[in-house]
Amino acid sequence: MQRRFDSEWELTIDPDTVRLFIEKAKAISAGVNDDYADGREHEVELNASAHDNHHHDGLAEEKSENLTREELRELFNDLNVDEVAELIAIAWIGRGDFDAREWSEAVAAARERGTRRTTSYLLGLPLLADWLEEGLEAIGA
């Protein structure tokens, strides 16, 4: 965890918006099954009566997870160029690529990256929620 930095600048992106992104990203992460690590992908033992009483609607569950991902995708797409650059900079600071004192450099690097495939890039970050949370804390937002 990085040390909190008291900034001399104001964010373009609302910290509460970033917190909403964190919440949505955590919801997406929570939907991922962790049962692959032990090599027992979905091995479930059911006795005959349990099997008869088991109701599973995989499509509804899949739709719910995709809905959260789609909501987050739409929220990302609603950001302006400055907000996108700051959001990426916050994630990079949280990840440790930049220190909070290097805010201007992080934002400039994010702007240089451009806005191409930003949503895919952000959704592809494995610890997006954690990095955004740590980045916000580091910049004092």
PyMOL commands that set and color helices and strands:
alter all, ss='L'
color gray80, all
select helices_A, chain A and resi 15-30+48-53+58-77+81-95+100-113+118-123+128-139
alter helices_A, ss='H'
color red, helices_A
deselect
rebuild
show_as cartoon
